[in-house]
Amino acid sequence: MTTSDCDVVIIGSGPGGATTAEVLCAAGWSVVVLEKGRNHLVDLEPPHEPLRHFANDEIAALRRHLLGPDPLLEPRTYRRTVEDGERLMVGEVNNLPSTVGGGGVHADAKLPRFREEDFRLLSERGPVEGASVADWPIGYDDLEPHYAAVEQLFGVAGEDGTNPFAAPRSTPYPLPPGDDMPMALVTSAASRRAGLHPYRAPTGVNSVAADGRPACTDCGFCGGYGCPVQAKSDPIAALQRALRSGRCDLRPESYATELVLDASGRRATGVRYLDLREHPEPTVLEVRARRAVVLAAGAFETPRFLLRQGLGGDLVGRYLTYHYQTFTVGLFPAADFPDGTGGERGRSVTHLHDDLVVDSVGLRRAARDAGLPWLRGGVVEHGAGQMPVDEATTYGPGPHHLDAMRDSALRRRMWAFTMQGEDLAQISNRIDLDPSVRDVWGFPAGRVTYAPHRHELAASAYAAPLHEAVMLDAGAEVAFSATSPPQGSLDQHAASSPLGMAPASRHVMGTARMGSDPTDSVVDAGQRLWDVDNVLVCDSSVFVTSAGYNPTLTLVALAHRAAHLLVGE
Amino acid sequence: MSPFDPEGRRAVAAALESAVPGSVELGALDYVECLLTAFDHEPPRIWAAPGEWAGPAGDPGPDAPAWLDLGPWERQAWQQRIADWASVYGRVVAGTADEADLRVVHAHACEATYGDPAYGGNRDGAGWARIGFPEPLHPPAGARRR
């Protein structure tokens, strides 16, 4: 075992960890960032240029686990409820990338803010039976300066004043919006005819050259892929600034296994980790932290880490939320997609609408019909279909295959609305340690126990026909809807969805909940563990509600705020 | 060096062609052979590198690697995975493939037909051309490995 020292050890190099590192380094603190995955993003040697390992390559990115984790090394397990037994499946469950840059590498970087109401859901809307609706210990006003700061740091491209439901802003978007997807203009027009309010999505993708990185080339390989030209800022820009400060030591292939505590058990002095550059017996190393340890491994791996040591209290892993995804698919005539107008080029999503997040007569009526006090859907993304390998594997084998690919119902002729529906926190939805499945290094696999609340099902049932009508009005020949996780019996559950039986959402939240009271939360309003004074959580684990908006900008703003609190600013 | 003898090649080709008609003409058998022999090369041929086009400005990088290296644990996983697939194709050759085996063959036929030509299939991008999929931008067509 060897040791080294720094002010703060950060576990995880994704958007939360990278932002924390940037703030701490700018304040003159030294950090060591431990990243379990490999480095395909940024040269660790000055001047820290991009490695440029990424291409428009479906096979590497989506079929061969380039961004990790490899499920053969790190299996996860899933069940809907305890009645399912120990597990229903072993394999890939909500796998965000395990690589330098974390989930920011694969994301298409839609970066909306939450709204004021999202932080006061219990006060604004009231309780829901069977769910743990709560207010956050901070409000939108507390976070707004940090939203503004990280939008500047990440170079968010967006358009002010076009979303009537947006929360107030103190600053304009730093970059103008990028090119529109042609079909998004068609579905936006139809949405307006239906009384909806689409707007250009704020994205952390350069619309013009900025921050030493080029503008997006609209290559089409965005969501799920590393950016070949680094037009996505998230999180390479933050990591580069941290590294260029000379105070950041980024260590890929470093698997954090244990917090080292002092004799009181209330203060972390460092982190032990495995050096995964070594095989088959990785050396156990320890890095000592003079001031603090930051957990930023994501809302799946952070609770898994804490649970191994029994830290954080009884609620660690509880209140797991995703976004309950409702996909409304429109199949359009081929003539509506002349060359270059489908999803084969352009950003994954250029338009959103928020109408189902806000209160409305229709949602109230649907809530009443469902016997619920209120309903909230989520942000709705106007997006494209699949890339060809993914599409090809969706069609079964046989003589029809080429005809199906040429007809291309799921790629060229497809346009989709994806509603990222608010998922109400439930104490029974959780991540814990699987009793017998282990990763290749011998640690218990993370296990998801998750079933949606009937609120999510009712909101989805309200949204689906509304969006199908919009698709048909936009010119679709056929429109239909599906959800993830799929609904129905277990047999149908497993067989009915190409997305699988587990939630396909990569928006994982809530597993180390923030609060004002240690009896109902894991971290305080400064994101410190209640039971270990100098350990902070800087990822979406701390979310109190899932909000129905893409979580990245909010987790980054929270990390920015927590890091500033830590350095005393 | 092919992992199959001539009879085995014919059996695997027939299975690939049955899964995705036209795939063998586009290089599906080459794709499978490249995959099963990935560890005959260093770095193993698992992840194609973007190549010289991706070099920094002023550095065309003619010696840029054609394949990305794997970490030691990734090597372990991929050696296991390829060994499993070698068994699948062994059953295909023996005529004893089951439904799960044929799902693997189908997936590989799809990857071979519509994936990056660097992996041995989609010869000259003809798989993309036959479905009207535009040649990807990165790497550009001129720099794409064959």
Contacts between the chains, C-beta under 8 A, distances in Angstrom:
chain1	res1	chain2	res2	distance
A	38	B	71	5.2
A	38	B	74	7.3
A	40	B	68	7.4
A	49	B	56	6.1
A	52	B	50	6.1
A	52	B	54	4.0
A	52	B	55	7.6
A	52	B	56	8.0
A	53	B	49	6.7
A	53	B	50	6.8
A	53	B	54	7.9
A	53	B	68	5.7
A	54	B	50	6.9
A	54	B	138	7.9
A	55	B	48	7.1
A	55	B	49	7.9
A	55	B	50	4.2
A	55	B	54	7.5
A	55	B	116	7.3
A	55	B	136	7.7
A	55	B	138	5.3
A	55	B	139	5.8
A	56	B	116	7.8
A	56	B	136	3.4
A	56	B	137	6.3
A	56	B	138	4.9
A	56	B	139	7.8
A	57	B	47	7.9
A	57	B	48	6.2
A	57	B	50	8.0
A	57	B	115	7.7
A	57	B	116	4.8
A	57	B	118	7.6
A	57	B	136	8.0
A	58	B	111	7.9
A	58	B	114	7.7
A	58	B	115	5.8
A	58	B	116	7.2
A	59	B	48	7.7
A	59	B	111	5.6
A	59	B	115	4.2
A	59	B	116	5.8
A	59	B	119	5.7
A	60	B	47	4.5
A	60	B	48	6.4
A	60	B	68	7.8
A	60	B	116	7.7
A	63	B	107	7.9
A	63	B	111	5.9
A	63	B	115	7.5
A	64	B	46	6.0
A	64	B	47	6.2
A	66	B	47	5.3
A	66	B	68	7.5
A	70	B	73	7.8
A	70	B	74	6.4
A	70	B	77	4.5
A	72	B	77	4.2
A	72	B	80	6.0
A	72	B	81	6.4
A	73	B	73	5.6
A	73	B	74	7.8
A	73	B	76	7.5
A	73	B	77	5.2
A	217	B	137	5.8
A	217	B	138	7.4
A	219	B	136	6.6
A	219	B	137	4.3
A	219	B	138	5.6
A	220	B	136	7.6
A	220	B	137	7.8
A	221	B	136	6.7
A	221	B	138	7.5
A	228	B	50	6.6
A	228	B	54	7.1
A	228	B	138	3.8
A	229	B	138	7.0
A	253	B	71	6.0
A	276	B	71	6.7
A	276	B	72	7.5
A	276	B	73	5.9
A	277	B	71	7.1
A	277	B	72	7.0
A	278	B	72	7.1
A	279	B	72	3.3
A	279	B	73	6.0
A	279	B	75	7.7
A	279	B	76	6.8
A	280	B	72	8.0
A	280	B	76	7.7
A	339	B	132	7.7
A	339	B	134	7.1
A	340	B	134	7.4
A	344	B	133	6.3
A	344	B	134	5.6
A	345	B	134	6.8
A	388	B	114	3.8
A	388	B	127	7.6
A	388	B	128	6.9
A	388	B	131	6.5
A	388	B	133	5.2
A	389	B	110	5.6
A	389	B	111	5.5
A	389	B	114	4.8
A	389	B	115	5.2
A	391	B	114	7.8
A	392	B	20	7.1
A	392	B	110	3.6
A	392	B	113	6.6
A	392	B	114	5.2
A	393	B	106	7.2
A	393	B	107	5.6
A	393	B	110	4.8
A	396	B	106	7.6
A	397	B	18	6.7
A	397	B	19	3.9
A	397	B	20	6.8
A	397	B	102	7.0
A	397	B	105	7.8
A	397	B	106	4.4
A	397	B	109	7.4
A	398	B	18	7.5
A	398	B	19	7.6
A	399	B	21	6.0
A	401	B	19	7.4
A	401	B	20	5.1
A	401	B	21	6.1
A	402	B	20	7.5
A	402	B	21	5.6
A	402	B	22	5.9
A	402	B	130	7.3
A	405	B	114	7.7
A	405	B	130	7.9
A	405	B	131	4.7
A	406	B	130	7.5
A	406	B	131	5.6
A	406	B	132	7.6
A	408	B	131	6.5
A	408	B	132	7.8
A	411	B	133	7.9
A	412	B	132	7.0
A	440	B	73	6.7
A	440	B	76	7.3
A	440	B	77	7.9
